[in-house]
């Protein structure tokens, strides 16, 4: 009998051990499969007061569908072997898994990764060569370009890469110049038809909408002096009003004005040198300004085509994603959501602005274009991936939030201490988001309430 009891205990122990080792093996496989790619980064999966923890895992982009109208269908987000491994561990309790990840990934941390300078990733010479190779091809392979862009695009290549990722410029290099010329002329015609007309030819709703846009433009990125230039605000007004008239289902919604700013800065960088603080749009010819406006208009249209219900009446798309965000945060760090519930704080009270403006108001503006490299690399999968990015962003302050009452949390979340953030903190947010997406996307039952 003793021998039988001993055998039973040994068998039980053997059943428990593979559960933990299987997850560790999954993480090793993820790290191994991604090794050698251009996406070095760190992943922090546990609650810490220090946002720059020790744990590190290399990550790669979720290669979503393109914004092109003739897209044949969704492409895989990650390599198949990763999917299979994650699926095999879908029954593992996630809370236990996170603790296991902390210990295993800490052991795997190397001095080399600790000393790496994440901010220099986009301008690394090897990565620059890879971008040049892809962009010089007769036909750009968009999936490969997305993989590169997910971890940051060299600034001088960003205008071209963004046009391609959004489907505004065609992958075929022979057609590219002709298509851009035609689309820009189409925008100029729209401005003449809808904007450059007297108010007597507008409806009352159109007059009110234009007035609202004129009020919002000076409020756009107020801490960056460049956007206070009169000609810059006039360009914003033309882009926004023309877009709103051409998209009557939503019209103009406050927050869309923020979404134009990354495009404006990126496309102006083709003509203006130095930092944005020293830019003057008056240095450019009217033709160049018009071309920049046209590119901003079409790229904004492509971006919002993938999230139309975010800006229609009652903005149901944003409300749906806020609900998903709460579910995800509750699964990853239940004490935080419990504390918010106890204090009576709803996720809509702070996260609505995050989804409405895509974090532009929450982080330093010099980091926005880097963040948008990842956004655009996600393609049509962006709305769902935003949930993981924003969960990672929120849980950067998990310990702090649990010490605050309702009023303190509201004030804290409206004025998050990101003013001194660098690329490294942003990379941490994206790395965590990628790892959580990899863990949960094949196991949706883990997100069920």
C-alpha positions as a Markdown table, in Angstrom:
| # | Residue | x | y | z |
|---|---|---|---|---|
| 1 | Unk | 0.0 | 0.0 | 0.0 |
| 2 | Unk | 2.8 | 2.4 | 0.9 |
| 3 | Unk | 4.4 | 1.7 | -2.5 |
| 4 | Unk | 1.1 | 2.4 | -4.3 |
| 5 | Unk | 0.6 | 5.8 | -2.4 |
| 6 | Unk | 4.2 | 6.8 | -3.2 |
| 7 | Unk | 3.6 | 6.0 | -6.8 |
| 8 | Unk | 0.4 | 8.1 | -6.8 |
| 9 | Unk | 2.2 | 11.1 | -5.3 |
| 10 | Unk | 5.0 | 10.8 | -7.9 |
| 11 | Unk | 2.5 | 10.7 | -10.7 |
| 12 | Unk | 0.7 | 13.8 | -9.4 |
| 13 | Unk | 4.0 | 15.7 | -9.1 |
| 14 | Unk | 4.9 | 14.7 | -12.7 |
| 15 | Unk | 1.5 | 16.0 | -13.9 |
| 16 | Unk | 2.1 | 19.4 | -12.2 |
| 17 | Unk | 5.7 | 19.9 | -13.4 |
| 18 | Unk | 4.9 | 19.7 | -17.2 |
| 19 | Unk | 2.3 | 22.4 | -16.8 |
| 20 | Unk | 5.0 | 24.9 | -15.7 |
| 21 | Unk | 7.7 | 23.6 | -17.9 |
| 22 | Unk | 5.4 | 23.7 | -20.9 |
| 23 | Unk | 4.9 | 27.5 | -20.5 |
| 24 | Unk | 8.6 | 28.0 | -20.0 |
| 25 | Unk | 9.3 | 26.0 | -23.1 |
| 26 | Unk | 6.7 | 28.2 | -25.0 |
| 27 | Unk | 8.6 | 31.3 | -24.0 |
| 28 | Unk | 11.9 | 29.8 | -25.0 |
| 29 | Unk | 10.4 | 28.9 | -28.3 |
| 30 | Unk | 9.1 | 32.4 | -28.8 |
| 31 | Unk | 12.5 | 33.9 | -27.9 |
| 32 | Unk | 14.3 | 31.4 | -30.1 |
| 33 | Unk | 12.0 | 31.9 | -33.2 |
| 34 | Unk | 12.4 | 35.6 | -33.0 |
| 35 | Unk | 16.1 | 35.6 | -32.3 |
| 36 | Unk | 18.0 | 37.3 | -35.1 |
| 37 | Unk | 15.1 | 39.4 | -36.2 |
| 38 | Unk | 15.1 | 43.2 | -35.9 |
| 39 | Unk | 12.9 | 43.4 | -32.8 |
| 40 | Unk | 15.1 | 43.3 | -29.7 |
| 41 | Unk | 13.2 | 44.4 | -26.6 |
| 42 | Unk | 12.3 | 43.7 | -23.1 |
| 43 | Unk | 9.1 | 42.2 | -21.7 |
| 44 | Unk | 7.8 | 42.7 | -18.1 |
| 45 | Unk | 4.9 | 40.6 | -17.2 |
| 46 | Unk | 4.7 | 41.1 | -13.4 |
| 47 | Unk | 3.6 | 44.0 | -11.2 |
| 48 | Unk | 6.5 | 46.3 | -10.4 |
| 49 | Unk | 6.9 | 49.9 | -9.3 |
| 50 | Unk | 9.8 | 50.2 | -11.6 |
| 51 | Unk | 8.6 | 50.3 | -15.3 |
| 52 | Unk | 12.0 | 49.2 | -16.5 |
| 53 | Unk | 12.2 | 45.7 | -15.0 |
| 54 | Unk | 14.8 | 43.0 | -15.4 |
| 55 | Unk | 12.8 | 40.5 | -17.4 |
| 56 | Unk | 13.5 | 40.4 | -21.1 |
| 57 | Unk | 12.2 | 38.7 | -24.1 |
| 58 | Unk | 12.6 | 39.5 | -27.8 |
| 59 | Unk | 9.5 | 40.4 | -29.6 |
| 60 | Unk | 8.3 | 40.7 | -33.2 |
| 61 | Unk | 5.3 | 42.4 | -34.7 |
| 62 | Unk | 1.8 | 41.1 | -35.1 |
| 63 | Unk | 1.6 | 41.2 | -38.9 |
| 64 | Unk | -2.0 | 42.2 | -39.4 |
| 65 | Unk | -4.0 | 42.8 | -42.6 |
| 66 | Unk | -3.1 | 45.6 | -44.9 |
| 67 | Unk | -5.2 | 48.7 | -45.4 |
| 68 | Unk | -5.3 | 48.0 | -49.1 |
| 69 | Unk | -8.8 | 47.7 | -50.6 |
| 70 | Unk | -7.8 | 44.6 | -52.6 |
| 71 | Unk | -6.4 | 42.7 | -49.6 |
| 72 | Unk | -7.1 | 39.1 | -50.1 |
| 73 | Unk | -7.5 | 38.3 | -46.4 |
| 74 | Unk | -5.9 | 38.5 | -43.1 |
| 75 | Unk | -2.3 | 37.3 | -42.7 |
| 76 | Unk | -1.0 | 35.5 | -39.6 |
| 77 | Unk | 0.0 | 37.7 | -36.7 |
| 78 | Unk | 2.8 | 35.5 | -35.6 |
| 79 | Unk | 4.6 | 32.4 | -36.8 |
| 80 | Unk | 2.6 | 29.2 | -36.7 |
| 81 | Unk | 4.9 | 27.3 | -34.3 |
| 82 | Unk | 4.2 | 30.1 | -31.7 |
| 83 | Unk | 0.5 | 29.7 | -32.2 |
| 84 | Unk | 0.7 | 25.9 | -31.6 |
| 85 | Unk | 2.8 | 26.3 | -28.5 |
| 86 | Unk | 0.5 | 28.9 | -27.0 |
| 87 | Unk | -2.5 | 26.8 | -27.8 |
| 88 | Unk | -0.9 | 23.9 | -26.0 |
| 89 | Unk | -0.7 | 25.9 | -22.8 |
| 90 | Unk | -4.2 | 27.5 | -23.1 |
| 91 | Unk | -5.4 | 25.6 | -20.1 |
| 92 | Unk | -2.7 | 26.9 | -17.8 |
| 93 | Unk | -4.0 | 29.3 | -15.1 |
| 94 | Unk | -2.8 | 32.7 | -16.3 |
| 95 | Unk | -2.2 | 34.2 | -12.8 |
| 96 | Unk | 0.2 | 31.3 | -12.0 |
| 97 | Unk | 1.7 | 31.6 | -15.5 |
| 98 | Unk | 2.7 | 35.2 | -14.9 |
| 99 | Unk | 4.5 | 34.4 | -11.7 |
| 100 | Unk | 6.4 | 31.6 | -13.6 |
| 101 | Unk | 7.3 | 33.9 | -16.4 |
| 102 | Unk | 8.9 | 36.3 | -13.9 |
| 103 | Unk | 11.3 | 33.8 | -12.6 |
| 104 | Unk | 12.1 | 32.1 | -15.9 |
| 105 | Unk | 12.6 | 35.3 | -17.9 |
| 106 | Unk | 14.7 | 36.9 | -15.2 |
| 107 | Unk | 17.2 | 34.0 | -15.4 |
| 108 | Unk | 17.3 | 34.5 | -19.2 |
| 109 | Unk | 18.2 | 38.2 | -18.9 |
| 110 | Unk | 21.7 | 38.8 | -20.3 |
| 111 | Unk | 24.1 | 41.7 | -19.7 |
| 112 | Unk | 24.0 | 42.4 | -23.4 |
| 113 | Unk | 20.2 | 43.1 | -23.4 |
| 114 | Unk | 20.5 | 45.1 | -20.2 |
| 115 | Unk | 23.1 | 47.4 | -21.8 |
| 116 | Unk | 21.3 | 47.8 | -25.1 |
| 117 | Unk | 20.1 | 51.2 | -26.1 |
| 118 | Unk | 16.5 | 50.7 | -27.3 |
| 119 | Unk | 16.2 | 54.3 | -28.7 |
| 120 | Unk | 18.8 | 53.7 | -31.3 |
| 121 | Unk | 17.0 | 50.7 | -32.8 |
| 122 | Unk | 15.4 | 52.5 | -35.7 |
| 123 | Unk | 18.7 | 54.0 | -36.9 |
| 124 | Unk | 20.8 | 50.9 | -36.4 |
| 125 | Unk | 22.8 | 50.5 | -39.6 |
| 126 | Unk | 21.8 | 46.8 | -40.2 |
| 127 | Unk | 18.1 | 47.8 | -39.9 |
| 128 | Unk | 18.6 | 50.7 | -42.2 |
| 129 | Unk | 20.1 | 48.4 | -44.8 |
| 130 | Unk | 17.1 | 46.1 | -44.5 |
| 131 | Unk | 14.7 | 49.0 | -45.0 |
| 132 | Unk | 16.6 | 50.2 | -48.1 |
| 133 | Unk | 16.6 | 46.7 | -49.5 |
| 134 | Unk | 12.8 | 46.4 | -49.2 |
| 135 | Unk | 12.0 | 49.8 | -50.4 |
| 136 | Unk | 14.3 | 49.5 | -53.5 |
| 137 | Unk | 12.5 | 46.4 | -54.7 |
| 138 | Unk | 10.4 | 46.8 | -57.9 |
| 139 | Unk | 7.4 | 45.7 | -55.8 |
| 140 | Unk | 7.6 | 46.1 | -52.0 |
| 141 | Unk | 6.5 | 43.0 | -50.0 |
| 142 | Unk | 4.3 | 44.6 | -47.4 |
| 143 | Unk | 4.4 | 41.8 | -44.9 |
| 144 | Unk | 8.2 | 42.1 | -44.7 |
| 145 | Unk | 7.9 | 45.9 | -44.5 |
| 146 | Unk | 5.5 | 45.5 | -41.6 |
| 147 | Unk | 7.8 | 43.3 | -39.7 |
| 148 | Unk | 10.6 | 45.9 | -40.0 |
| 149 | Unk | 8.3 | 48.8 | -39.3 |
| 150 | Unk | 6.8 | 47.3 | -36.1 |
| 151 | Unk | 10.0 | 48.1 | -34.1 |
| 152 | Unk | 10.5 | 51.6 | -35.5 |
| 153 | Unk | 11.2 | 53.2 | -38.9 |
| 154 | Unk | 14.3 | 55.4 | -39.7 |
| 155 | Unk | 13.0 | 59.0 | -39.7 |
| 156 | Unk | 14.1 | 59.7 | -43.3 |
| 157 | Unk | 12.3 | 56.7 | -44.6 |
| 158 | Unk | 9.1 | 57.1 | -42.5 |
| 159 | Unk | 7.1 | 59.2 | -45.1 |
| 160 | Unk | 7.6 | 56.5 | -47.8 |
| 161 | Unk | 7.0 | 53.6 | -45.4 |
| 162 | Unk | 3.8 | 55.1 | -43.9 |
| 163 | Unk | 2.3 | 55.7 | -47.3 |
| 164 | Unk | 3.0 | 52.1 | -48.2 |
| 165 | Unk | 1.7 | 50.6 | -45.0 |
| 166 | Unk | -1.6 | 52.5 | -45.2 |
| 167 | Unk | -2.1 | 51.5 | -48.9 |
| 168 | Unk | -2.0 | 55.1 | -50.0 |
| 169 | Unk | 1.0 | 54.5 | -52.2 |
| 170 | Unk | 1.0 | 51.3 | -54.3 |
| 171 | Unk | 3.7 | 48.6 | -53.6 |
| 172 | Unk | 4.7 | 48.7 | -57.3 |
| 173 | Unk | 7.4 | 51.4 | -57.7 |
| 174 | Unk | 6.5 | 52.0 | -61.4 |
| 175 | Unk | 3.0 | 53.1 | -60.5 |
| 176 | Unk | 3.8 | 55.0 | -57.3 |
| 177 | Unk | 4.6 | 58.5 | -58.6 |
| 178 | Unk | 1.5 | 58.5 | -60.9 |
| 179 | Unk | -0.9 | 57.4 | -58.2 |
| 180 | Unk | 0.4 | 60.0 | -55.7 |
| 181 | Unk | 0.1 | 62.7 | -58.4 |
| 182 | Unk | -3.5 | 61.7 | -59.2 |
| 183 | Unk | -4.6 | 61.4 | -55.5 |
| 184 | Unk | -3.1 | 64.8 | -54.7 |
| 185 | Unk | -5.0 | 66.4 | -57.6 |
| 186 | Unk | -8.2 | 64.8 | -56.4 |
| 187 | Unk | -7.6 | 66.3 | -52.9 |
| 188 | Unk | -7.0 | 69.8 | -54.4 |
| 189 | Unk | -10.4 | 69.4 | -56.3 |
| 190 | Unk | -12.1 | 68.5 | -53.1 |
| 191 | Unk | -10.7 | 71.6 | -51.3 |
| 192 | Unk | -11.9 | 73.8 | -54.1 |
| 193 | Unk | -15.3 | 72.2 | -54.1 |
| 194 | Unk | -16.0 | 72.0 | -50.4 |
| 195 | Unk | -13.7 | 74.4 | -48.5 |
| 196 | Unk | -12.9 | 77.4 | -50.8 |
| 197 | Unk | -16.6 | 78.4 | -51.0 |
| 198 | Unk | -18.6 | 81.2 | -49.3 |
| 199 | Unk | -20.7 | 80.3 | -46.3 |
| 200 | Unk | -23.8 | 81.1 | -48.3 |
| 201 | Unk | -23.3 | 77.9 | -50.2 |
| 202 | Unk | -23.0 | 75.8 | -47.0 |
| 203 | Unk | -25.7 | 74.3 | -44.9 |
| 204 | Unk | -26.1 | 75.4 | -41.2 |
| 205 | Unk | -24.6 | 72.1 | -40.1 |
| 206 | Unk | -21.6 | 72.6 | -42.3 |
| 207 | Unk | -21.1 | 76.1 | -41.0 |
| 208 | Unk | -21.2 | 74.9 | -37.4 |
| 209 | Unk | -18.8 | 72.1 | -38.1 |
| 210 | Unk | -16.3 | 74.5 | -39.7 |
| 211 | Unk | -16.6 | 76.8 | -36.7 |
| 212 | Unk | -15.9 | 73.8 | -34.3 |
| 213 | Unk | -12.9 | 72.8 | -36.4 |
| 214 | Unk | -11.6 | 76.4 | -36.3 |
| 215 | Unk | -11.9 | 76.4 | -32.5 |
| 216 | Unk | -10.2 | 73.0 | -32.1 |
| 217 | Unk | -7.2 | 73.6 | -34.3 |
| 218 | Unk | -5.5 | 76.1 | -32.0 |
| 219 | Unk | -6.0 | 73.5 | -29.1 |
| 220 | Unk | -4.2 | 70.8 | -31.1 |
| 221 | Unk | -0.9 | 69.7 | -29.3 |
| 222 | Unk | -0.7 | 73.1 | -27.5 |
| 223 | Unk | 2.7 | 72.3 | -25.9 |
| 224 | Unk | 4.4 | 72.2 | -29.3 |
| 225 | Unk | 4.9 | 75.7 | -30.7 |
| 226 | Unk | 5.0 | 74.5 | -34.3 |
| 227 | Unk | 1.2 | 73.8 | -34.2 |
| 228 | Unk | 0.5 | 77.3 | -33.1 |
| 229 | Unk | 1.7 | 78.8 | -36.4 |
| 230 | Unk | -1.3 | 80.3 | -38.3 |
| 231 | Unk | -0.5 | 78.5 | -41.6 |
| 232 | Unk | -0.2 | 75.1 | -39.8 |
| 233 | Unk | -3.6 | 75.6 | -38.2 |
| 234 | Unk | -5.1 | 76.6 | -41.6 |
| 235 | Unk | -3.7 | 73.4 | -43.1 |
| 236 | Unk | -5.3 | 71.4 | -40.3 |
| 237 | Unk | -8.6 | 73.1 | -40.9 |
| 238 | Unk | -8.6 | 72.4 | -44.6 |
| 239 | Unk | -7.7 | 68.7 | -44.0 |
| 240 | Unk | -10.3 | 68.2 | -41.3 |
| 241 | Unk | -13.2 | 70.0 | -42.9 |
| 242 | Unk | -12.6 | 68.3 | -46.3 |
| 243 | Unk | -12.4 | 64.9 | -44.6 |
| 244 | Unk | -15.6 | 65.5 | -42.6 |
| 245 | Unk | -17.6 | 66.6 | -45.6 |
| 246 | Unk | -16.4 | 63.5 | -47.5 |
| 247 | Unk | -17.4 | 61.2 | -44.5 |
| 248 | Unk | -20.9 | 62.3 | -43.5 |
| 249 | Unk | -21.6 | 59.1 | -41.5 |
| 250 | Unk | -19.3 | 60.5 | -38.7 |
| 251 | Unk | -18.6 | 64.1 | -39.7 |
| 252 | Unk | -16.0 | 65.9 | -37.6 |
| 253 | Unk | -15.5 | 64.5 | -34.1 |
| 254 | Unk | -13.3 | 66.2 | -31.5 |
| 255 | Unk | -10.1 | 64.1 | -31.3 |
| 256 | Unk | -9.7 | 63.5 | -35.0 |
| 257 | Unk | -7.7 | 66.8 | -35.1 |
| 258 | Unk | -5.1 | 65.1 | -33.0 |
| 259 | Unk | -4.8 | 62.2 | -35.4 |
| 260 | Unk | -3.7 | 64.4 | -38.3 |
| 261 | Unk | -0.6 | 65.7 | -36.4 |
| 262 | Unk | 1.7 | 62.7 | -36.8 |
| 263 | Unk | 1.0 | 62.6 | -40.5 |
| 264 | Unk | 1.6 | 66.4 | -40.8 |
| 265 | Unk | 5.0 | 66.1 | -39.0 |
| 266 | Unk | 6.2 | 63.1 | -40.9 |
| 267 | Unk | 5.3 | 64.4 | -44.4 |
| 268 | Unk | 6.7 | 67.9 | -43.6 |
| 269 | Unk | 10.0 | 66.2 | -42.6 |
| 270 | Unk | 10.6 | 65.5 | -46.3 |
| 271 | Unk | 11.0 | 69.3 | -46.8 |
| 272 | Unk | 12.0 | 70.7 | -43.5 |
| 273 | Unk | 15.3 | 69.9 | -41.7 |
| 274 | Unk | 16.2 | 69.9 | -38.0 |
| 275 | Unk | 13.8 | 69.5 | -35.1 |
| 276 | Unk | 10.2 | 70.5 | -35.2 |
| 277 | Unk | 10.9 | 73.3 | -32.7 |
| 278 | Unk | 12.8 | 75.1 | -35.4 |
| 279 | Unk | 10.3 | 74.5 | -38.3 |
| 280 | Unk | 8.4 | 77.3 | -40.1 |
| 281 | Unk | 5.9 | 76.2 | -42.6 |
| 282 | Unk | 6.1 | 79.6 | -44.3 |
| 283 | Unk | 9.5 | 78.4 | -45.7 |
| 284 | Unk | 7.7 | 76.1 | -48.0 |
| 285 | Unk | 6.1 | 76.8 | -51.4 |
| 286 | Unk | 2.4 | 76.6 | -51.7 |
| 287 | Unk | 2.8 | 73.5 | -53.9 |
| 288 | Unk | 4.7 | 71.6 | -51.2 |
| 289 | Unk | 2.2 | 72.6 | -48.5 |
| 290 | Unk | -0.6 | 71.3 | -50.7 |
| 291 | Unk | 1.2 | 68.0 | -51.4 |
| 292 | Unk | 1.7 | 67.5 | -47.6 |
| 293 | Unk | -2.0 | 68.3 | -46.9 |
| 294 | Unk | -3.1 | 65.8 | -49.6 |
| 295 | Unk | -0.9 | 63.1 | -48.2 |
| 296 | Unk | -2.2 | 63.8 | -44.7 |
| 297 | Unk | -5.8 | 63.7 | -45.9 |
| 298 | Unk | -5.5 | 60.4 | -47.7 |
| 299 | Unk | -3.5 | 58.7 | -44.9 |
| 300 | Unk | -6.0 | 59.9 | -42.3 |
| 301 | Unk | -8.8 | 58.5 | -44.5 |
| 302 | Unk | -7.0 | 55.1 | -44.8 |
| 303 | Unk | -6.4 | 55.0 | -41.0 |
| 304 | Unk | -10.0 | 55.8 | -40.1 |
| 305 | Unk | -11.4 | 53.4 | -42.7 |
| 306 | Unk | -10.3 | 50.6 | -40.3 |
| 307 | Unk | -12.1 | 52.1 | -37.3 |
| 308 | Unk | -15.2 | 53.8 | -38.7 |
| 309 | Unk | -17.5 | 53.0 | -35.7 |
| 310 | Unk | -15.0 | 54.8 | -33.4 |
| 311 | Unk | -16.4 | 58.1 | -34.6 |
| 312 | Unk | -20.0 | 57.5 | -35.6 |
| 313 | Unk | -22.9 | 58.5 | -33.3 |
| 314 | Unk | -22.2 | 57.4 | -29.7 |
| 315 | Unk | -18.8 | 56.0 | -30.8 |
| 316 | Unk | -19.8 | 52.4 | -30.2 |
| 317 | Unk | -16.4 | 51.1 | -31.4 |
| 318 | Unk | -14.6 | 52.9 | -28.7 |
| 319 | Unk | -17.1 | 51.8 | -26.0 |
| 320 | Unk | -16.6 | 48.2 | -27.1 |
| 321 | Unk | -12.8 | 48.4 | -26.9 |
| 322 | Unk | -13.0 | 50.0 | -23.4 |
| 323 | Unk | -15.0 | 47.1 | -22.2 |
| 324 | Unk | -12.4 | 44.7 | -23.7 |
| 325 | Unk | -9.7 | 46.7 | -22.0 |
| 326 | Unk | -11.3 | 46.3 | -18.6 |
| 327 | Unk | -11.6 | 42.5 | -19.1 |
| 328 | Unk | -8.0 | 42.2 | -20.1 |
| 329 | Unk | -6.7 | 44.3 | -17.2 |
| 330 | Unk | -8.8 | 42.3 | -14.8 |
| 331 | Unk | -7.3 | 39.0 | -16.1 |
| 332 | Unk | -3.7 | 40.3 | -15.9 |
| 333 | Unk | -3.9 | 42.3 | -12.7 |
| 334 | Unk | -7.2 | 41.7 | -10.9 |
| 335 | Unk | -6.3 | 43.8 | -7.8 |
| 336 | Unk | -6.1 | 46.9 | -9.9 |
| 337 | Unk | -9.6 | 46.5 | -11.4 |
| 338 | Unk | -11.0 | 45.5 | -8.0 |
| 339 | Unk | -9.5 | 48.7 | -6.4 |
| 340 | Unk | -11.0 | 50.8 | -9.2 |
| 341 | Unk | -14.4 | 49.2 | -8.8 |
| 342 | Unk | -14.2 | 49.8 | -5.0 |
| 343 | Unk | -13.4 | 53.4 | -5.6 |
| 344 | Unk | -16.2 | 53.8 | -8.2 |
| 345 | Unk | -13.8 | 54.6 | -11.1 |
| 346 | Unk | -15.1 | 53.4 | -14.5 |
| 347 | Unk | -12.6 | 52.7 | -17.4 |
| 348 | Unk | -14.6 | 54.9 | -19.7 |
| 349 | Unk | -13.7 | 57.9 | -17.5 |
| 350 | Unk | -10.1 | 57.7 | -18.5 |
| 351 | Unk | -9.7 | 55.2 | -21.4 |
| 352 | Unk | -12.2 | 56.8 | -23.7 |
| 353 | Unk | -9.7 | 59.6 | -24.5 |
| 354 | Unk | -6.9 | 57.1 | -25.0 |
| 355 | Unk | -8.9 | 55.3 | -27.8 |
| 356 | Unk | -10.3 | 58.6 | -29.2 |
| 357 | Unk | -6.8 | 60.2 | -29.6 |
| 358 | Unk | -4.7 | 57.0 | -29.7 |
| 359 | Unk | -2.5 | 58.1 | -26.8 |
| 360 | Unk | -1.3 | 61.3 | -28.5 |
| 361 | Unk | -2.3 | 63.4 | -25.5 |
| 362 | Unk | -0.8 | 61.0 | -23.0 |
| 363 | Unk | 2.9 | 60.7 | -24.1 |
| 364 | Unk | 5.5 | 63.3 | -25.2 |
| 365 | Unk | 4.9 | 64.3 | -28.8 |
| 366 | Unk | 8.5 | 63.3 | -29.8 |
| 367 | Unk | 7.5 | 59.6 | -29.1 |
| 368 | Unk | 4.3 | 59.7 | -31.1 |
| 369 | Unk | 5.7 | 58.9 | -34.5 |
| 370 | Unk | 7.6 | 55.9 | -33.0 |
| 371 | Unk | 4.4 | 54.6 | -31.5 |
| 372 | Unk | 2.6 | 55.1 | -34.8 |
| 373 | Unk | 5.2 | 53.0 | -36.6 |
| 374 | Unk | 3.8 | 50.1 | -34.6 |
| 375 | Unk | 0.2 | 51.2 | -35.1 |
| 376 | Unk | 0.5 | 51.3 | -38.9 |
| 377 | Unk | 2.4 | 48.0 | -39.0 |
| 378 | Unk | -0.6 | 46.3 | -37.3 |
| 379 | Unk | -2.8 | 47.1 | -40.3 |
| 380 | Unk | -6.4 | 46.2 | -39.9 |
| 381 | Unk | -5.6 | 44.4 | -36.7 |
| 382 | Unk | -4.8 | 47.7 | -35.0 |
| 383 | Unk | -8.1 | 48.3 | -33.1 |
| 384 | Unk | -7.8 | 45.0 | -31.2 |
| 385 | Unk | -4.1 | 45.4 | -30.6 |
| 386 | Unk | -4.8 | 48.8 | -29.1 |
| 387 | Unk | -6.5 | 47.0 | -26.2 |
| 388 | Unk | -3.2 | 45.3 | -25.3 |
| 389 | Unk | -1.1 | 48.5 | -25.7 |
| 390 | Unk | -3.4 | 50.4 | -23.5 |
| 391 | Unk | -3.5 | 47.6 | -20.9 |
| 392 | Unk | 0.3 | 47.6 | -20.8 |
| 393 | Unk | 0.3 | 51.4 | -20.6 |
| 394 | Unk | -2.1 | 51.5 | -17.7 |
| 395 | Unk | -0.3 | 48.7 | -15.7 |
| 396 | Unk | 2.9 | 50.7 | -15.9 |
| 397 | Unk | 1.5 | 52.4 | -12.7 |
| 398 | Unk | -0.2 | 49.3 | -11.1 |
| 399 | Unk | 1.3 | 49.8 | -7.7 |
| 400 | Unk | 0.7 | 53.6 | -7.6 |
| 401 | Unk | -2.9 | 53.2 | -8.7 |
| 402 | Unk | -3.7 | 50.9 | -5.8 |
| 403 | Unk | -2.7 | 53.6 | -3.3 |
| 404 | Unk | -5.0 | 56.3 | -4.7 |
| 405 | Unk | -8.6 | 57.1 | -3.9 |
| 406 | Unk | -11.2 | 58.0 | -6.6 |
| 407 | Unk | -10.3 | 61.7 | -6.9 |
| 408 | Unk | -6.6 | 61.0 | -6.8 |
| 409 | Unk | -6.8 | 58.3 | -9.5 |
| 410 | Unk | -8.9 | 60.6 | -11.8 |
| 411 | Unk | -6.3 | 63.4 | -11.5 |
| 412 | Unk | -3.4 | 61.0 | -11.9 |
| 413 | Unk | -4.8 | 59.3 | -15.0 |
| 414 | Unk | -5.5 | 62.7 | -16.6 |
| 415 | Unk | -2.0 | 63.9 | -16.0 |
| 416 | Unk | 0.2 | 60.8 | -16.2 |
| 417 | Unk | 3.9 | 61.3 | -15.4 |
| 418 | Unk | 5.2 | 60.6 | -18.9 |
| 419 | Unk | 6.8 | 63.9 | -19.6 |
| 420 | Unk | 10.3 | 62.5 | -19.2 |
| 421 | Unk | 9.7 | 59.2 | -21.1 |
| 422 | Unk | 12.2 | 58.1 | -23.7 |
| 423 | Unk | 12.0 | 55.4 | -26.4 |
| 424 | Unk | 13.0 | 52.8 | -23.7 |
| 425 | Unk | 9.8 | 53.3 | -21.7 |
| 426 | Unk | 7.7 | 53.2 | -24.9 |
| 427 | Unk | 9.4 | 50.0 | -26.0 |
| 428 | Unk | 8.6 | 48.4 | -22.6 |
| 429 | Unk | 4.9 | 49.2 | -23.2 |
| 430 | Unk | 4.9 | 47.7 | -26.7 |
| 431 | Unk | 6.9 | 44.6 | -25.6 |
| 432 | Unk | 4.4 | 43.8 | -22.8 |
| 433 | Unk | 1.5 | 44.4 | -25.2 |
| 434 | Unk | 3.0 | 41.9 | -27.7 |
| 435 | Unk | 3.6 | 39.2 | -25.1 |
| 436 | Unk | 0.1 | 39.5 | -23.6 |
| 437 | Unk | -1.4 | 39.4 | -27.1 |
| 438 | Unk | 0.6 | 36.2 | -27.9 |
| 439 | Unk | -0.6 | 34.6 | -24.6 |
| 440 | Unk | -4.3 | 35.5 | -24.9 |
| 441 | Unk | -5.2 | 35.6 | -28.6 |
| 442 | Unk | -5.3 | 31.8 | -28.9 |
| 443 | Unk | -7.0 | 31.4 | -25.6 |
| 444 | Unk | -10.0 | 33.7 | -25.6 |
| 445 | Unk | -11.7 | 31.8 | -22.8 |
| 446 | Unk | -9.1 | 33.3 | -20.4 |
| 447 | Unk | -10.7 | 36.7 | -21.1 |
| 448 | Unk | -14.2 | 35.5 | -20.3 |
| 449 | Unk | -15.7 | 37.1 | -17.2 |
